[in-house]
């Protein structure tokens, strides 16, 4: 089940950046996904190969879940079965929180903090257009803060 969020979590401010802009600024906009019947061992290999912390679980073009490193560690540790024997659909998170391209970076931070999430699929209708990670948000916040510091330094020196 995909849970769609709204932009009502935080008050709109002047510094908010839409998710679409964050996606466009990412070095790679690739979305990594596996089918539900993919073994957890293969899912871990895909995450390692692409240096990502989560994979979308897709049935064709439809998002049906998400599997993360956390799922692998915690849920596999609780199981007595081999990662070769367990499929993603057995361990994935089925209730996926998503955002839209017009939601803000602040909305994403609120959702991630409240839900203890590290990845948010970005959806337009039923179509996945990208994934925003906590690392993407932190990188963007640091970039914004550096810009403000540079502007203040310029103002102080020029004034």
C-alpha positions in Angstrom: 0.0 0.0 0.0 1.4 3.4 -1.0 0.7 6.2 1.4 0.5 9.5 -0.3 1.4 12.5 1.8 0.3 16.1 1.6 2.2 19.4 2.0 0.3 20.3 5.2 3.0 19.1 7.6 4.9 22.3 7.9 4.2 26.0 7.3 5.4 27.3 4.0 8.4 29.5 4.2 10.5 31.4 1.7 13.4 29.0 1.9 11.5 25.8 0.9 12.6 24.0 -2.2 10.3 21.7 -4.2 11.2 18.0 -4.4 11.4 18.2 -8.2 14.3 20.7 -7.9 16.1 18.4 -5.5 15.7 15.5 -7.9 17.0 17.6 -10.8 20.1 18.6 -8.8 21.0 15.0 -8.0 24.1 13.7 -9.8 22.1 10.5 -10.7 18.4 10.4 -11.0 18.4 6.6 -11.5 15.7 4.7 -9.6 16.8 1.2 -8.5 14.1 -1.4 -8.1 13.6 -5.1 -7.9 10.6 -7.4 -8.4 8.8 -8.8 -5.3 10.1 -12.3 -5.9 13.8 -11.2 -6.0 15.8 -12.9 -3.2 17.0 -10.8 -0.4 20.6 -11.9 -1.2 20.2 -10.5 -4.8 18.6 -7.3 -3.4 21.6 -6.8 -1.1 23.9 -7.3 -4.1 22.0 -4.7 -6.1 22.2 -2.2 -3.2 25.9 -2.8 -2.9 26.5 -2.6 -6.7 24.8 0.8 -6.9 25.8 2.1 -3.5 22.3 2.8 -2.3 20.6 2.1 1.0 17.2 1.0 -0.4 15.4 -0.4 -3.4 11.9 0.1 -4.5 10.0 -3.1 -5.0 8.0 -2.8 -8.2 5.5 -5.1 -9.8 5.9 -3.9 -13.4 5.5 -0.1 -13.1 3.6 -0.3 -9.9 5.2 0.5 -6.5 4.4 -2.3 -4.1 7.0 -1.8 -1.4 10.5 -0.7 -0.4 13.3 -2.8 1.0 16.2 -1.1 2.9 19.5 -2.1 4.5 17.7 -1.8 7.8 15.1 -4.4 6.6 17.9 -6.7 5.6 19.8 -6.5 8.9 16.8 -6.5 11.3 14.4 -8.8 9.5 16.9 -11.3 8.3 18.5 -11.5 11.7 15.1 -12.4 13.1 14.7 -15.1 10.6 16.2 -18.5 10.6 16.2 -18.8 6.8 18.9 -18.0 4.4 18.8 -14.7 2.4 18.7 -16.9 -0.7 15.4 -18.4 0.4 13.6 -15.2 1.4 12.1 -12.9 -1.2 11.8 -9.2 -1.0 8.0 -9.3 -0.7 8.4 -11.3 2.5 10.5 -8.6 4.2 9.7 -5.4 2.4 7.9 -2.4 4.0 4.5 -2.5 2.3 3.1 0.8 3.5 5.4 3.2 1.6 5.3 6.9 2.4 5.7 8.9 -0.8 5.9 12.6 -1.8 5.0 14.5 -4.9 7.2 16.8 -7.0 5.6 19.9 -5.5 6.2 18.9 -1.9 8.9 20.8 -0.2 12.3 19.8 1.3 10.9 20.8 4.7 7.9 18.4 4.2 10.4 15.6 3.4 12.4 16.3 6.5 9.3 16.3 8.6 8.1 13.0 7.2 11.5 11.4 7.5 12.0 12.6 11.1 8.4 11.6 12.2 8.5 8.2 10.4 12.1 7.5 11.0 12.5 7.1 7.2 15.6 7.4 5.1 14.1 7.2 1.6 11.0 8.7 0.0 9.8 7.7 -3.4 8.6 10.7 -5.5 5.4 10.0 -7.3 3.3 11.7 -10.0 0.0 9.8 -9.8 1.0 6.2 -9.8 4.3 6.7 -11.5 7.6 6.8 -9.6 9.8 9.6 -10.9 12.6 9.4 -8.4 13.7 8.8 -4.8 14.9 11.4 -2.2 17.2 10.2 0.5 18.0 11.8 3.8 21.5 12.3 2.4 20.1 14.3 -0.5 18.3 16.6 2.0 21.3 17.0 4.3 23.5 17.8 1.3 21.0 20.4 0.1 20.7 22.0 3.5 24.5 22.3 3.9 24.7 23.8 0.4 22.0 26.4 1.3 23.7 27.3 4.6 27.1 27.7 2.8 25.4 30.1 0.3 23.8 32.1 3.2 27.2 32.3 4.9 28.9 33.5 1.7 26.3 36.1 1.2 26.6 37.4 4.8 30.4 37.5 4.5 30.1 39.5 1.3 27.6 41.9 2.9 29.9 42.4 5.9 33.1 42.9 3.8 31.3 45.2 1.4 29.5 47.2 4.1 
